[in-house]
Amino acid sequence: MTTTLAADTERLGDVLIREGLLTRAKCDQALAEQRSSGHRLGYVLVKLGLVAEVEITKILARQHRMPAVDLSRFEVDPKILKLIPADLANKQVVLPLKREGRTLTVAMADPTNMGVVEDLKFITRYDVFPVLAGEYTLRSIIERHYQQGNDQQLQDILKDMEGQGEDVEIVSEMEDEAATQAQIDDAPVVKLINGLLTDAVRRGASDIHIEPFEFELRVRYRIDGALLEVMKPPLKMKAALTSRIKILSQLNIAERRVPQDGRLKLKMGNRVIDFRVSVLPVLFGEKIVLRILDKGNLTLDLSKFGFEKKAEDDLMAAILNPYGMVLVTGPTGSGKTTTLYSALSRINTMESNIMTAEDPVEYNLMGINQVLVRNEIGLTFAAALKAFLRQDPNIIMIGEIRDLETGSIAIKAALTGHLVLSTLHTNDAPSTITRMIDMGIEAFNVASAVNLVVAQRLVRRVCKECAAPATYKPEEIKSLGLTPEQGKKMPFRKGTGCDTCSGTGYKGRAGLYEVMAMSPELRRMVLRGASVADIQAMAVKEGMLTLRMDGLKKIERGVTTLEEVVKETAA
């Protein structure tokens, strides 16, 4: 590619000399400048004032059989400008000029680089019609227009956040000069981050994603379990945003090659909100995810979780038991930790010594001794559990049973007069029992120790402001496990989309619960080595609702939609 371009520039010089527009001495001067700067010869000739740009453009247009354009006649529309990202426009020296139907006219400086036309077709989804323009003028116009666009974009974002973040303070435990500098440097970045964090908290987001791509920077919130794009800050802010967040989170700003984890605090009036920060190197920078740990949104009242009457009674009986094991199971993000915290809150009394081992500790709970697991120094779940047993505990919570060692110690603790709460990653309650046996724990120990298993999922709630009756096709009804006749009796509801729910039709989340209390018959079945299907059938016979059954009840009450239940549960 380099050789071809060099040959083309030589030809341009020869043509200009032949037509009397340039002397050999001036051409050699320009070539020397070109070699040191890396720019094309035409750009250098215009920059040095040796040849008029219009003459160079005419020659290149004739050589490459490409129409030329006089940029002074065009007024660039900002809407058209947005079709091509600023970084690409600067890198390839291209500028969108006008759009007619499916055709986008693009001015370009290098007529030999036709590969960029294919890239533009892919990015813009338009048929691209390239026209030649003088590089010197084109570069100055690109710089002027895209700089205005970036500044305007930032001003628009900051205007939208007017008032956000003004009554907040980001608390950094670092008191060195770098942290102080981060507070006072680059006011727009400071204002943007403050506004971003407070906006996410006020909108009830659980996570903030800041994602760098080749030509844009994207910010998304996870609200009610779904990611929603909220803004695209100017790409030039990428480094400043990343550095400021890393400094506030006590991370190494010079290290960009490995993942890093940190925390920061935000004061909003009388509230203090923790953010868990994860920084991950990706292809075009570092992706940042901030998990919002707002204790004010933590519901610790089990009666408000949406359990059915029998399920709630069974769970309360199990956690009020002085010994035995209660397991909560479900995928990441299904609310297992919240359920465990709520159970602990219910049984947190002055007479009890409660100890937890967590990775990470998401919320600080008064009266509970919480230990952060740190595998890198040998403080594993198993090591913490062994230490707990020497601390005279009544109740132990283990963040997750990941291996045989942890499972065996937890079972032993449950069998020796302690109430043990923990989580596992399984699909439903019955399979949790067989999962523990598959890990290598004896079936008789599992049957004796486990008192209750909760499997749970989170589904999005129908927005109350725009909820309306909904109808579904027979095949959609069938996917829920219902007959067409049963489907006709179901009072399906769906959100139509409004400002309250940002057009999604959903606002908030509700839990689906499968609560399996270990009856004497179920314990006997575990000892006999019964299958998951048989254990589930017996549990249902004894009154357990499967996740799908609980989902159907939530649909009947207008809490959620058919789509959510089908997505989160198996028939």
C-alpha positions, -999 to +999 in steps of 0.1 A: +000+000+000+028+024+009+047+017-024+015+025-044+010+057-027+046+068-031+044+060-068+011+081-071+028+111-054+057+109-077+034+110-107+016+140-093+049+159-090+058+150-126+025+161-140+027+194-121+062+200-135+052+191-170+022+215-169+045+243-156+028+246-122+059+235-103+096+236-106+118+206-100+136+223-071+102+232-054+090+196-061+121+182-043+115+205-014+080+193-011+090+156-013+115+161+015+088+177+036+064+149+027+089+122+038+094+138+072+057+146+078+040+115+063+014+136+046+005+132+009+024+154-016-007+174-026-013+184+011+023+194+015+023+215-017-008+234-006+005+238+030+038+253+016+019+276-008+037+261-038+006+251-059-030+262-057-052+234-043-077+237-071-050+228-097-040+197-077-076+186-073-082+189-111-052+167-119-061+140-094-097+140-106-085+135-142-060+108-133-084+087-112-116+095-132-134+107-101-156+138-099-141+167-079-160+190-056-155+226-044-161+224-006-168+261-004-201+255-020-213+230+006-229+237+039-226+205+059-258+193+077-250+182+113-275+153+109-255+140+079-223+145+098-234+120+125-234+092+098-196+090+099-179+088+133-154+116+140-124+092+145-130+076+111-135+109+094-102+122+108-083+090+102-094+084+065-099+122+057-135+117+046-166+140+050-203+132+043-217+160+021-253+151+012-278+123+012-302+116-016-324+085-011-301+056-004-270+074-018-246+092+005-221+116-012-187+115+006-157+138-001-124+120+002-088+131-002-071+098-012-086+085-045-065+054-043-080+042-010-112+026-023-113+002+006-126+030+028-157+033+005-166-003+015-160+005+051-183+035+049-210+014+032-209-010+061-210+016+088-235+040+073-258+014+056-259+037+025-246+034-010-215+056-010-207+080-039-171+092-035-160+126-048-126+141-047-117+172-026-085+190-018-070+174+013-058+207+029-093+222+029-110+189+037-089+184+068-096+219+081-134+214+075-134+180+092-116+194+122-139+224+124-172+206+120-165+175+141-150+196+169-182+217+169-203+185+169-183+170+198-186+202+218-223+205+211-228+169+219-211+173+253-231+205+260-264+187+251-255+159+275-245+183+303-277+203+297-298+171+300-281+165+333-288+200+346-291+199+383-279+163+385-249+157+407-248+192+421-259+180+456-236+151+456-200+144+466-178+115+455-159+103+485-124+091+477-102+076+504-071+087+485-058+120+498-027+124+476-021+150+450-034+128+421-069+125+438-070+162+444-060+169+408-088+146+396-113+167+415-103+200+399-092+189+364-114+191+334-147+204+347-169+188+320-156+153+329-162+160+366-197+172+359-204+143+335-194+116+360-213+132+389-244+135+367-240+100+354-237+084+388-267+103+403-288+098+372-283+061+373-292+059+410-323+080+405-334+059+376-330+027+397-302+012+376-282-017+390-251-012+368-235+014+346-215+002+316-190+026+299-178+010+267-152+022+243-154+012+206-133+022+176-154+052+167-176+059+197-180+058+234-212+043+247-229+044+282-256+020+291-276+014+323-290-020+334-325-012+346-348-040+357-323-066+343-322-051+307-294-029+293-306+005+280-283+029+261-285+064+277-258+084+260-227+086+237-202+110+252-176+125+228-149+099+221-122+124+231-134+121+267-126+084+269-091+088+285-103+115+310-134+095+320-114+063+325-086+080+345-110+099+368-130+068+377-098+048+382-083+074+406-116+077+426-117+039+428-081+037+441-069+019+409-036+022+390-042+047+362-009+037+345-019+000+343-041-006+312-032-042+304-049-062+332-084-061+349-087-041+381-114-039+408-121-011+432-149+008+450-161+044+454-187+061+475-213+087+465-230+110+490-264+121+479-278+143+507-281+120+536-277+088+515-243+071+509-242+048+479-214+023+472-202+016+437-182-016+429-160-008+400-146-032+375-121-021+348-114-045+319-089-039+290-107-043+256-097-037+220-102+000+220-095+010+256-109-001+290-145-010+296-158+001+330-187-014+348-200+002+380-223-020+402-246+002+422-250-010+458-277+013+471-287+001+505-318+023+503-332+001+476-324-031+495-358-047+505-352-069+536-388-076+544-395-112+531-432-106+532-428-080+503-409-104+480-440-119+464-439-154+479-471-175+478-485-182+512-473-218+516-438-209+501-434-181+526-445-202+555-421-229+546-392-205+542-399-188+575-401-221+593-367-232+578-348-200+588-363-200+623-350-235+628-319-236+651-300-259+628-299-274+593-292-259+559-312-235+537-300-232+501-309-205+475-303-213+439-305-195+406-283-178+379-262-148+385-283-117+390-314-135+401-315-119+436-301-148+456-279-125+478-309-102+485-330-132+496-302-144+519-297-109+534-334-107+540-334-140+558-305-129+579-322-096+587-353-115+599-332-137+623-307-110+633-312-107+671-290-097+700-289-134+711-275-147+678-239-147+665-242-144+627-211-148+605-210-145+567-183-153+541-189-134+509-172-126+476-177-097+474-195-082+504-223-063+487-240-046+516-228-039+551-254-051+576-254-039+612-250-067+638-236-093+613-200-103+611-191-102+574-159-116+560-146-108+525-132-139+508-098-134+493-086-164+474-052-149+465-041-150+502-058-184+509-089-170+526-113-192+506-149-200+515-137-233+530-110-216+551-134-189+563-159-216+572-133-235+593-125-203+611-162-196+618-166-229+636-141-217+662-159-184+666-190-198+685-215-191+657-253-196+657-259-188+621-234-190+592-239-177+557-216-189+529-217-168+497-215-199+475-208-236+478-183-241+449-165-273+458-166-305+478-145-291+507-168-261+513-199-283+509-186-309+533-178-284+560-211-266+555-230-299+558-210-308+590-219-274+605-256-279+597-255-313+614-238-300+645-263-274+657-258-245+633-281-229+609-263-226+575-274-205+546-257-206+512-262-205+474-256-229+445-259-225+407-286-249+396-317-246+375-343-256+400-348-267+436-349-306+431-317-306+410-298-288+439-300-320+459-285-341+432-259-314+424-246-317+460-245-355+458-226-352+424-201-330+441-192-359+463-212-353+495-229-384+509-266-387+501-274-394+538-257-362+549-276-342+523-309-358+532-302-351+569-288-316+567-309-298+541-341-283+554-352-262+524-342-252+489-354-220+472-349-216+434-356-181+421-357-159+390-364-122+385-389-111+359-397-075+348-430-060+361-456-046+338-455-008+340-486+003+359-488+036+340-493+020+306-505-015+313-532-027+289-549-061+281-528-082+256-536-110+233-512-138+221-511-162+192-519-199+199-483-209+195-472-183+221-499-196+245-486-231+238-450-220+247-463-213+282-476-248+286-513-239+283-540-251+260-558-226+238-588-228+261-567-221+292-551-192+274-584-176+267-591-175+304-558-158+313-560-121+318-528-112+299-515-077+303-486-058+287-471-023+289-476-002+258-446+020+266-446+054+282-422+080+297-423+063+331-409+031+317-387+047+290-409+031+264-401-005+275-435-014+290-418-026+321-410-009+355-394-027+384-389-065+389-407-093+407-394-126+419-405-161+409-399-187+436-398-225+438-396-234+475-390-271+483-393-280+520-376-313+527-404-335+540-398-370+555-408-386+522-385-364+502-356-372+525-363-410+520-363-404+482-329-387+484-316-417+503-330-441+477-312-421+449-344-409+433-342-389+400-347-352+398-380-357+380-393-380+408-382-356+435-399-327+417-431-347+412-433-356+449-426-320+459-454-307+436-477-333+450-469-320+485-478-284+474-446-270+459-451-245+430-425-248+403-410-216+388-434-219+358-464-224+381-454-193+402-449-174+369-485-183+358-498-169+391-479-137+385-494-134+350-529-139+364-524-110+387-511-088+360-476-086+376-456-097+345-460-108+309-460-141+291-427-133+274-409-128+307-422-160+322-413-181+291-378-165+290-370-172+327-387-206+334-388-241+319-421-259+313 
